[in-house]
Amino acid sequence: MGKKVLLVAEDAYLDPLGLFYLSSVAKQEGWTPKIILSKGPEYSEIERTLKEFQPDALGFTLYTGNHVPAGKYLRKIKERDRKLVTIVGGPHPTYFPQDSAEYADYVVVGEGLNSFRRILRGEVENGIVTLLKTEPFPVADREAFYAENPSHNEKPMKTVIASVGCPYKCTHCYNSNNIEEVEGFTEEQVKEMEHALSSKKFFPLSQRTVDEVIEEVKSLREISPATEMLFFEDDVFGINLDWLKEFVGKYQQMLPFHANMRQEFIDPKKSVGIERLELLKEAGCTGLSLAIESGNETVRREILNRNTPEELIFRAMEHLAKFGFKARTYQMLGLPYGLTTHPTKMNLDADLETLELNVRLRQQTGLPTFSWASILTPYPGTKIAKYCSQYGFYNGNLEDLVGDETYRTGSVLRHLKRWVGPSAPIEEQDRLSPEEQERYKKQLILLMNYFPLFARIEEGHALARDFLSQEDFSSAGLNKAVRQHIYSNSLFSVEGFNLK
């Protein structure tokens, strides 16, 4: 009987797409794979499956957030069963390989397909496994997972990926770092990986062939007839125009889809921007997600390394509306404000400026359809984490970043109370007091949660300010602020309460 490998990801709404590809690799190597989702710190699903499935190896996808409970659990497993081979991969092991090596036999860094294959073949020694060569994605192995997880199978939207990597270097993204900047690798390992990837980045832009993507979509439709729509998880979908043209010809609107995009690639001032929108529409794309991140251009440029002018944001949204696309925007709240070359609004005022931009976009263009917000998490290893540590916004402690979706649970920063500029020394009195910081943290969570609602209301940023400036943050307090907002903006006539 062949060997068995249990592949685990943290339980989440979206499918564990990466594990589907690893499962295909395992089958190619003669192993029997099984995919499960499990939450820490108990990981009861893993415990049950270890007894029933009795795998020879356990592979765990880790990110900074679940690394602490997962690490403790993996140590516990190893104490109990030293024969079980443990493998970790994903964002956290890639950027913190030495930390991850303390609780796993093998640490896969970067793109994991070939490294995982070599581990299953017994070709590598225990420890940090660096990439020696890339290989094409296999068709995602979804069938058994969907059979055992009907709730995932029945979801009308499924995820697919057509490319890996991004040409941009936003500071909040791990993609902003070069391989040599990550601690834990020898000089030889760095050279090996740079040679294998033909790049200094862990995830250089790499496009799957159109035929590979088409084959995967066909397989998905056969396995899961309940699928009504696809979401392409590429950082930017359809960057290569020739690839997109071939995709349109072969895809033939098999399923409607949504994708991520950058405003720069659909700029209507450039003929290629219009052509890309035309091709996306022809392919069956119904909507695009675009990051704005901050409503202030100086903040976008100097803190986030996003050189996207406001005029381009409006131009792109106007043309999305003309083509009949839906649009979702992404933004981050609670950024490290106050050290830019030009004065900016601070803290809640800056966050409300981001909300106001979304309100103005909707008023002038009819889009975005949905405005999504999160709170900045300065994941260690990113450029923005180094920025926050350098200027005392954040202590860099990984233990502070524990839990699911840490970017949705609150801020770990200590914010400034006023703009001080890039060269002024930062004094303790320049920072929010503990009481002020605690109030701002509460305001951030509320603004994040209600951001989609406020963005759809006329002068929603004013409503948000009124609500977050009062003491009552309850639903009753929100109801009071909404009623006051309605009347003050004359949405009703006072005489007779007739709708205008």
Protein Blocks (a to p, Z undefined) as FASTA:
>chain_A
ZZdddddddddfbdcfklmmmmmmmmmnopacdddddddfkommlmmmmmmnopabdcdd
ddehjlmmmmmmmmmmmmmmmmbccddedjklmmmmmlmmmmcfbdcehjfklmmmmmmn
opacedjdddfbdcddddddfklmmmmmmmlmmpmbdcddfbecjfbdcfkbmklpcfkl
pghiafklmmmmmmmnopabfbdcddddfklmmmmmmmmmmmmmmbmbdcdfbfbghkbm
mlmmmmmmmnnombgcdddddfklmcfkbmklmmmmmmmmmnopabdcddekiacfklmm
mmnopacdfklmmmmmmmmmmnopacdddddehiaehiafbdcdehjlmmmmmmmmmmmm
mmmnopafbdcdddddddehiaklmmmmmnopagoiaklmgcehkllnocfbdcdfbdeb
jmbccdfklpccfklmmmmmmmmmmmmmmmmmmmmpghklmmmmmmmmmmblcfklmmmm
mmmmmmmnopacfehpaaZZ
